[in-house]
């Protein structure tokens, strides 16, 4: 049973909305995880890390990766180590700080990620294809408003 289904009709509408958003996110994520595993024999955390490195061709220090991914340094190390072993990323010492390492995609990593990213986009388009362009735009706009309101509430 998903979280939204577990809610009650007498729960506040805002709570039910939040549970629906959470459920939709989890359902899409579950499908993407399964497809990444089946098609590329990889995980969502590996895909996410490679995605960050794709955005920064010069690479990122381990602590920067940790911040971008919002995970601990230990989690980043646990993802980088096997990617490095597979030849998809390289780790080099940071000249200005002997304790720090910079991680970047290798040529093989860039090629592998480009294919994964293209396919990932196709999956998302497919999963959301039953919504019209107007529905996409309306949902996007409303979620943008929700994001702004939520961010303002934090300050």
C-alpha positions in Angstrom: 0.0 0.0 0.0 1.4 3.4 -0.9 1.3 6.4 1.5 -1.5 8.2 -0.3 -3.7 5.1 -0.2 -3.0 4.9 3.5 -4.4 8.4 4.1 -8.0 8.9 5.1 -10.6 11.1 3.5 -10.9 13.1 6.7 -7.2 14.0 6.6 -6.4 17.6 5.8 -6.4 18.3 2.0 -2.8 19.6 2.3 -1.7 16.3 3.8 -3.4 14.3 1.2 -1.8 16.5 -1.6 1.6 16.0 -0.1 1.1 12.2 0.2 0.0 12.1 -3.5 3.1 14.0 -4.6 5.3 11.7 -2.5 3.6 8.6 -3.9 3.9 9.8 -7.5 7.6 10.6 -7.0 8.2 7.2 -5.4 6.3 5.3 -8.2 8.3 7.0 -10.9 11.6 6.5 -9.0 10.8 2.8 -8.5 10.2 2.4 -12.2 13.4 4.3 -13.1 15.5 2.3 -10.7 14.2 -1.0 -12.2 14.8 0.2 -15.7 18.4 1.4 -14.9 19.1 -1.9 -13.3 17.6 -3.9 -16.2 19.0 -1.9 -19.1 22.3 -0.6 -17.8 23.0 -2.8 -14.8 23.4 0.3 -12.7 21.8 2.0 -9.7 20.0 5.4 -9.3 22.8 6.7 -7.0 25.4 5.8 -9.6 23.3 7.5 -12.3 22.9 10.6 -10.0 26.6 10.9 -9.3 27.5 10.5 -13.0 24.9 13.2 -13.7 26.6 15.6 -11.4 30.0 14.9 -13.0 28.4 15.4 -16.5 27.4 18.9 -15.4 31.0 19.6 -14.3 33.4 18.4 -16.9 36.4 19.5 -14.8 35.2 17.3 -12.1 34.2 17.9 -8.5 35.9 17.4 -5.2 34.5 14.6 -3.1 33.0 17.0 -0.6 31.4 19.0 -3.4 29.8 15.8 -4.7 28.6 15.1 -1.3 26.9 18.5 -1.1 25.4 18.2 -4.6 24.0 14.8 -3.9 23.0 15.6 -0.3 24.6 12.5 1.1 27.6 11.8 3.4 31.1 11.6 2.2 31.1 7.9 3.0 28.2 7.4 0.6 30.0 9.2 -2.1 33.1 7.0 -1.6 30.9 3.9 -1.7 29.6 5.0 -5.1 32.9 6.4 -6.6 35.0 3.3 -5.7 33.1 0.9 -8.0 32.7 3.5 -10.7 36.4 4.0 -10.7 37.0 0.3 -10.7 34.7 0.0 -13.8 36.7 2.8 -15.5 33.8 5.3 -15.6 35.3 7.9 -13.3 38.8 8.9 -12.3 40.0 10.3 -9.0 43.0 12.6 -8.9 44.7 14.3 -6.0 43.7 18.0 -5.6 47.0 20.0 -5.9 45.9 22.7 -3.4 44.8 20.2 -0.8 46.6 16.9 -0.4 43.7 15.5 1.5 41.1 16.2 -1.2 40.4 14.3 -4.4 38.7 15.5 -7.6 36.5 13.1 -9.4 35.6 13.3 -13.1 34.1 11.1 -15.7 36.5 9.3 -18.0 35.9 9.1 -21.7 34.1 5.8 -21.2 32.1 7.3 -18.4 31.0 10.2 -20.6 30.0 7.8 -23.3 28.1 5.5 -20.9 26.3 8.4 -19.2 25.3 10.1 -22.5 23.5 6.9 -23.4 21.9 6.5 -20.0 20.8 10.1 -19.9 19.2 9.9 -23.3 17.4 6.7 -22.4 16.4 8.1 -19.0 14.8 11.1 -20.7 12.9 8.8 -23.0 11.6 6.8 -20.0 10.4 10.0 -18.2 8.7 11.2 -21.4 7.0 7.8 -21.8 5.9 7.7 -18.1 4.3 11.1 -18.4 3.0 10.8 -22.0 -0.6 10.4 -21.0 -0.7 14.0 -19.7 -1.4 16.7 -22.3 1.1 19.5 -23.0 -1.3 21.8 -21.1 -1.4 19.5 -18.1 2.4 19.3 -18.1 2.6 23.1 -18.2 -0.1 23.5 -15.5 1.4 21.0 -13.1 4.9 22.5 -13.7 3.6 26.0 -12.9 1.7 24.9 -9.8 4.7 22.9 -8.5 6.9 26.0 -9.1 4.6 28.0 -7.0 4.6 25.3 -4.3 8.4 25.3 -4.4 8.6 29.0 -3.9 6.2 29.0 -1.1 8.0 26.2 0.7 11.4 27.8 0.2 10.0 31.1 1.6 8.6 29.3 4.7 12.1 28.0 5.5 13.6 31.5 5.8 
